[in-house]
Amino acid sequence: MPRYAYQAYAADGRARSGKIEADSRQRAVAQLRADGLQVFAIEVAAMGPAPFWSRDLFGRDRVNDAARLAFLREFGTLVGAGLTVDRALRLVERQASAALKPILADILERVVSGASLSRAMAVHPQAFPADMVDIVRAGESTGTLVDVIGSLTGSIERRDAVRRHLSSAMIYPSLLVLMAIGTLVMIVVVLVPALAPLFDGTGREPPFAIRAAGALGDVVGKGWPWIVGGSALIALALVKFWPDPAFASARGRFALRLPLVREIVVGIELGRICRVLGTLLTAQVPIPDAVAATRPLAGNRVFRAALDEAGRRLTEGASLAAGLSSLKAHAPSTLNLIASGEQVNRLGPVLIHAAEMHETQTRQRIDRLLALMTPLVTVTVGGLIGGLIVSVMGAITSVGQLAQ
């Protein structure tokens, strides 16, 4: 049940403050009034850290992408059918997940009280990220909320489809790598210590594979505290600096320098940007507003900076193609399409066509990359383990010949 932090005046005129649990804001106010308090401020209370035994370790109480997609899909359908925002929220709330239901109840109360949908959603950043709120705000300001929500839903669905495709395709290579690591660990921990004494007193040096495996085992056995500590420090540093804008920009530039990853990153980003921009422009949203609404969807900081520059240059009278000129090194053909669409005044349909082209090409590139990765991992793992086993068997054979 949600908790609300309130400030009120008692019957004697003194100010009171505290927290109360209730199904909704209205019921919380009613309970406080029944206690003789005159409420002048009430907000959803910030949740402190819960005890570890009561925390949600599996994400059942969190609003995930599936819950957001279900909300956007149902809400967009209802608003597109002519229902008002508050009526659509009431209907969606009845079928929402347990984690999303109290949040939608609070949003509904705020909307009924006169707040806009984007402002009510912004109160719950754990459920609705800032980029989603910015896009909804742009739809409200331009009167194209239905089209904006439909575009946002499609963008999230396509992003999740690519993510699921990557996850499912990486299962087999990941299993191969795990099996190879397990086999190497068994050889280093079990087989090599058992074979090393066979060469004592024979006058022959153990083969390179056994010496390398033994040295690796010694390093891990003696230096594991340093290895664990260093890994923990690296993980903490990544957690701290990962959201930093400078680090995010460096990551974005580095991803665009990798030969096989660059085309996939460019295709994903341009497909998403062109899809949302094309949908908004087709819905008669002004180009500066459409660019401002699309900017938060760019995951790579290079593309987000390009949209920032395009927004600034559009206010100076430049065209969209000229504003995105910083992306010429990554997408020259797309910029030519945008320039052609602006010349014939069909920029929206041209952007949607470009989005479909990028989405198809990205899917094909991912399939080709994964098709190449699977046999490459198989051959590498097989050659490594096979070479190690052949070396060990050769050493055992030589020791047996010396014993004879």
N, C-alpha and C positions, 0 to 999 in steps of 0.2 A: 504494500500500500504506500502511495507517495506521502512524503513528509513536506510540510510547508513551514517556513519561517515567517513569523508575523510580528507586526508592531501595532499596538492598539492602546487606546485610552480606557482606563477603568472608570467605574462610576464615580470614584472620588477625584477624578481628573489626573491621576498619575499615569505615566507612560508604562506600559508593560510590553515585554517582548518574550518570545519563546518559539517552540516548535510544536506542531500538531500533526497527527496522521489522519488522513481522510481520503475518501475515494476521489474527490475532485476539489477544486478551489472553492466552488460555491458551497459545498458541504462543510468545508473547513471554516469559511466565514460564518455560516449558519450556526455551527457549534460554538464558535467564539462569541457570537451575539447572544446565544442562549446563556452563556456564562456571564453576561453583563458587560462585555467588552465591545468597544467601538473600533473596528479595524480600519487603519488608514494605510497599511502597506502589508502585502503578503506575496511571497515568492516561493517557488520550489526550493526546498532546502538542499544545499550542497551535501552530497553523500561523502562521509569520511571513509577511511579505509576500514573494511570489514575484517573481522577475525579470519585467520587463514582457513579455519575449518568450515566457514560459511561462505567462502568466496566461490564464485562461478569459475571453475577451472576449465570447463569445456565449452564456454561461450553460449550456454543455453539462455542466459538472461541478457545477452547483448543483442543489439540491433545490427544484424549483418546485412550483406549486400542482397541476399535473397529477400529479406523482409522489406528493404527499401524498394527493390524492384516490384514486389507485390503491391506495395502502397502506391507507387507512382503509376503502375499500370491500371489499377482499379480506380484511383482518384482521377487520372486523366480521362478514362473512359466515361466516368460519371459526369465530370465537368463538361466534357465534349458533348454529352447527351443533353445538356441544357440545365443541369442542376447547379444550384448555387454552391459556393465553396463550403459553407457551413453544413448544408445538407449532405454534400458528398463526403465530408469528413465524418459525419455521424454514421453514414452507411459503411464507410471503410473501417471505422473503429470497431464495429461489431465483429468483423471478420479478421481483425489484425492479430498478430502473434502476441503472446503474453508479454514479451519485452516491449513491444511497440504500443500496446493498448493504452497504458497510462500516459505516454508521451502524446499520443493523438488526442486523448481527453484534455490534456492541458492546452494543446494547440487549438482545439475547438473552443475552449473557454476564452482564450485570448482573441480569436477571430470574432466570436460573438460579441466580445467587449469592444470591438472596433479596431483591433490590430490587423495589419496585413498578414497574409499567409507567410511571406518570407520573414517578416519580423518575428512571428510566432515560432517558426522553425529555427531561427537563429538562437533561440533560448536553449536549444537542445543540440549542441555541437557533437555530442557523442552519438547521436542518431542521424543527424543531417549535417554533413561536412560543409565548410564554408563555400566551396565551389558550387555545390548544389543550391545553397541558399542564394548565391549571387545570380545564378541562372534563373531561378524562380522570380527573383526581384526584377530582373530584366523583362521577363514575360509579363509581370504585373504592370510595369511602367509603360509597356508598349501595347498592352491589351491583347497579347498573343499567348496567354498562359497555357492554353490547350496545346498549341503547336510546340511551345518550349518544353513542356513536360513530355510530350511524345518524343521529341528529339533527344531529351535527356535520357529517357527510358531506353530508346534504341541504342544510344551510345554506351550506356552501362551494360546492356545485354551483349553487345558485340565485344566489349572489353572482357566480359566474363567468359564469353565463348572462346576467345583466343586463349585466355588463361586456362580454361578447362582442357582445351586441345593440347596445350603445352604440357600440362600436368599429366594427362593420360599418355602422351607420347614419350614422356621421360621415365615412365615406370620401368620399362625393360632395361634401358641403359643404366638406370640407378641400381637395379637388382644385380646387373653384371658387375658394377663397381663394388657393391657391398660384398658379393661373393668373392671377388678378387682380394679385397681387404681381409676378409675372414680367412681365406686360404694363406695369404702371406703371414698373417698373425700366427696361424697354426704352425707354419714352417719355421718362423723365427723363434717361437716360444717352445715348441714341442720337438720338432724334427732336428733342428740344428744343434741344440744342447745334447741330444742323444747321439749325433754323429760325430761331434767334435772329438770326444775321447778316442775314437777309432784311429786317429792319425797320430796320437801320442806314441812316441817311440818308433815310428815307422821311418823317420828321416825324411818324410815327404811333407810338403806344405799343403794344407787343405786347399781345395779349389777356391777360386775367387768368390763364387756364389755363397759358399759357406762362411768365408771370412767376412763378406759384406753383411750377410744376415746376422752373424755374431756381433759385429760392430754396431749394427743398428739396434740389436737387443740390448747391448751394454749402454748405449747412449740413452735409450728410452728408460732402462731400469735405473740408471743413476741420475738422469736429469729430468725425470717426470715432474718433479715439483716446479722446475723452471718452465717446462713446456705448458703445464696446466696454468701457472700464473701468467705467463705471457699470452696465452690464448684468452684468458679472462680479461686481461688489460686491453687487448685488441678489441674484444667484444664490447667492453664498456666504452672505449673510445668511439667505436662505430655507432653505438646507441646515442652517445652524446652529440656527435657531430653530424649524424645522418640528416637531421632536419635543417641544419644550418644552410642558409641560402648560398653561401660561397662554396661549401662542400657539394651541395646539390648541383650547382652550376658546373663544378669540376667533374662530377660524375656524368652529367649530361654530355659535356664535351668529350670525355673519354669514351663513352658509349658510341659516339659518332665517329670515332677513329678506328674502331675495331672492324676488320674487313667483313666478317660474316654477320655481325650484329648490327652494323650501321644501317643496312637496307631494311632490316626488320623494324628497327626503332623508327626510322623515317616513315615507313609505310603505316605503322600503327598510329603515330602522331598525326600525320597528314590525313589519314582516313577519318580519324575522330574529329579533327578541326574542320575539314571540308564538309563532313556530314552535318555537324551542328550549324556551321555558318550557312550552308546551303538551305537547310530547313528554316532557319530564322529569316533569311532574306526572301525566301519564297513566301513566307508569312507576312511580308511587307514590313519587317523590322528594319529600321535605319541601320546602315552599315556600321557607324560607330558603336551603336548599342549592341549590335550583333557581335562585333569584335570583342567588346567588353564582356559580354556574356560567355563567349567561347574561351577567353583567356584562361579561366581557372581549370578548364578541362585538359590543358596541355600538361602532360606529366613530365616531359623533359624541359629543363629550364632554358635551353637554347630556343625552343619553340615558344615558350612563354615570353621570353624577352623579345622575340620577333613580333609577337602580337602586341606587346606593350609599345614597341616602336611604331607598329602600324596604326595603333590607336592615336598616338601623338601626331603622326603625319597626316592622318585623315582629317584631323581638326585644322590642319594647315592647308587643306585643299588637295592633297596628293591622292592618288588612286590606291586601291587595295594592293595591287600588284607591286607598285612602287614602295608601299609601306612594308611589304614582306620581302624586300630585296635582299635582306640579310640571309634568307634561306636559299638564295640562288645556287650556292654550292651544293646543297643537298637535294633540291627539287626544282631544277630549271624547267622541266616540262610542265609541272603543275603551275608555276608562275606564268608560263606562256598561256596555259588554259585560262587562268584567272584574267589575264590581260585581254584575251579574246572575248571572254564573257562580258567584261566591262564595256568593250567596244560595241557589242551588239545588244547591250542592255539585257542580257540573260545570265547574269552572274549566279543566281540561285540554282537553276538547273545544271549549269556547268559545274558548279561545286559539288552537287550531288553526284554527277557523273564521275568527277575526279575521286570522290570518296569511294564509290563502288570499284573503281579501277585500283585504288590503293588497297582496299580490303581484299580483293581477289589476289593481287600480286603478293601481299603479305602472307596470306594463307598458303600459297604455293611455295614461297620461300621457306616458311617454317617447315612444311612437309619435306622439302628437299634437304634442308639442314638436318632434320631428324633422321631421314632416310640415309644420309651419309654418316651420321654420328653412330648409329647402331652397329653397322659392320666394322667401323673404325675402332670402337670400344671393344668389340668382340675379338678382333685380331690382336689388338694391343694387350688385352688381358690374357688371351690364350698364349701369345708369344712370351709374355713375361713369366707366367706360371709354368708353361711348358719348358722354357729355357732353364728355369731354376730346377725343375724336377730332373731334366736330363743331366744337368751338372751334378746334382746330388747322386743320381744313379751311377754316373760315371765314376764319381769318387768312391762309392761303395764297391764297385767292380775292381778298381785299382787296388783298394785295400785288401780285397779278397785274394787277388793275384799275389800280393806281397806275402800274405799269410801262408800261401801254398809253397 
